[in-house]
Amino acid sequence: MEVFKAIRERKSVRSFDEKRDVPKEVVDKILEAACQAPTAGNIQPWRFWVIRNIQVKAGLATAAINQRFIAQAPIVIVVCSDLDISAEAYGERGRELYAIQDAACATENILLAAHSEGLGTCWVGAFYEEDVSRVLNLPSHVKPLAIVPVGYPSHPGTKPDRMPIKDVVEYVD
Ligand SMILES: Cc1cc2nc3c(=O)[nH]c(=O)nc-3n(C[C@H](O)[C@H](O)[C@H](O)COP(=O)(O)O)c2cc1C
């Protein structure tokens, strides 16, 4: 799919066809796209947890202030960053900023790649970090940054409008 088409069309999906699985090859393709994102100094501090386990998905939904649609998706990808890797390379700026930005870039690639494969996703950021870490048994230096349920949409849904470009851009000629 052409990149502008994918960017324009992608929208958050919060309702999934629970009976339709996502093949492993497609998940691998999405993860490959995630890992093509840029990272500061090409450090690649991102770590991905790919969850199919029903109990773990339910635990993540609970940790995400009970957003149950997370558990409905056949696959949930949790995008994390290893803060120590970023800090080792870039000190506090690495730990506090680059590690988060790097994971955000990967997350956007996941959303776009999934969309181009006909899948729906939603970037879920509202969650109790300690609860997600406990559910996934994450080491303390690995910070969960985004929960992304992935599945075939059960409803097309609508994309909310964006602000006009002129309201968000300052041109400096
Ligand atoms: C950092 C971040 C956190 C978000 N957290 C949630 C969330 O916890 N739950 C949810 O349903 N959507 C969440 N979203 C999705 C946004 O609500 C959605 O992207 C926005 O309303 C624009 O809609 P669209 O994705 O359909 O274009 C989040 C998006 C981002 C980028």
The ligand as an SDF file (V2000), in Angstrom:
LIG
                    3D

 31 33  0  0  0  0  0  0  0  0999 V2000
   -0.0100    8.2580   23.1260 C   0  0  0  0  0  0  0  0  0  0  0  0
   -1.3950    7.7720   22.7670 C   0  0  0  0  0  0  0  0  0  0  0  0
   -2.1740    7.1900   23.7530 C   0  0  0  0  0  0  0  0  0  0  0  0
   -3.4540    6.7070   23.4290 C   0  0  0  0  0  0  0  0  0  0  0  0
   -4.1510    6.0320   24.3950 N   0  0  0  0  0  0  0  0  0  0  0  0
   -5.3630    5.4980   24.0680 C   0  0  0  0  0  0  0  0  0  0  0  0
   -6.0600    4.7130   25.0170 C   0  0  0  0  0  0  0  0  0  0  0  0
   -5.6010    4.4620   26.1290 O   0  0  0  0  0  0  0  0  0  0  0  0
   -7.2650    4.2170   24.6430 N   0  0  0  0  0  0  0  0  0  0  0  0
   -7.8060    4.4150   23.4010 C   0  0  0  0  0  0  0  0  0  0  0  0
   -8.9000    3.9180   23.1340 O   0  0  0  0  0  0  0  0  0  0  0  0
   -7.1540    5.1530   22.4720 N   0  0  0  0  0  0  0  0  0  0  0  0
   -5.9490    5.7020   22.7680 C   0  0  0  0  0  0  0  0  0  0  0  0
   -5.2360    6.3830   21.8160 N   0  0  0  0  0  0  0  0  0  0  0  0
   -5.7990    6.5510   20.4620 C   0  0  0  0  0  0  0  0  0  0  0  0
   -6.2980    7.9690   20.2270 C   0  0  0  0  0  0  0  0  0  0  0  0
   -7.4670    8.1860   20.9640 O   0  0  0  0  0  0  0  0  0  0  0  0
   -6.5650    8.1590   18.7160 C   0  0  0  0  0  0  0  0  0  0  0  0
   -5.3640    7.9330   17.9970 O   0  0  0  0  0  0  0  0  0  0  0  0
   -7.0660    9.5620   18.4130 C   0  0  0  0  0  0  0  0  0  0  0  0
   -8.3470    9.7670   18.9590 O   0  0  0  0  0  0  0  0  0  0  0  0
   -7.1500    9.8190   16.9050 C   0  0  0  0  0  0  0  0  0  0  0  0
   -7.9650    8.8420   16.2920 O   0  0  0  0  0  0  0  0  0  0  0  0
   -7.4240    7.9090   15.1170 P   0  0  0  0  0  0  0  0  0  0  0  0
   -6.3280    7.0490   15.6780 O   0  0  0  0  0  0  0  0  0  0  0  0
   -8.6280    7.0820   14.7100 O   0  0  0  0  0  0  0  0  0  0  0  0
   -6.9270    8.7780   14.0150 O   0  0  0  0  0  0  0  0  0  0  0  0
   -3.9730    6.8630   22.1120 C   0  0  0  0  0  0  0  0  0  0  0  0
   -3.1570    7.4340   21.1210 C   0  0  0  0  0  0  0  0  0  0  0  0
   -1.8810    7.8620   21.4390 C   0  0  0  0  0  0  0  0  0  0  0  0
   -1.0020    8.4180   20.3310 C   0  0  0  0  0  0  0  0  0  0  0  0
  1  2  1  0
  2  3  1  0
  2 30  2  0
  3  4  2  0
  4  5  1  0
  4 28  1  0
  5  6  2  0
  6  7  1  0
  6 13  1  0
  7  8  2  0
  7  9  1  0
  9 10  1  0
 10 11  2  0
 10 12  1  0
 12 13  2  0
 13 14  1  0
 14 15  1  0
 14 28  1  0
 15 16  1  0
 16 17  1  0
 16 18  1  0
 18 19  1  0
 18 20  1  0
 20 21  1  0
 20 22  1  0
 22 23  1  0
 23 24  1  0
 24 25  2  0
 24 26  1  0
 24 27  1  0
 28 29  2  0
 29 30  1  0
 30 31  1  0
M  END
$$$$
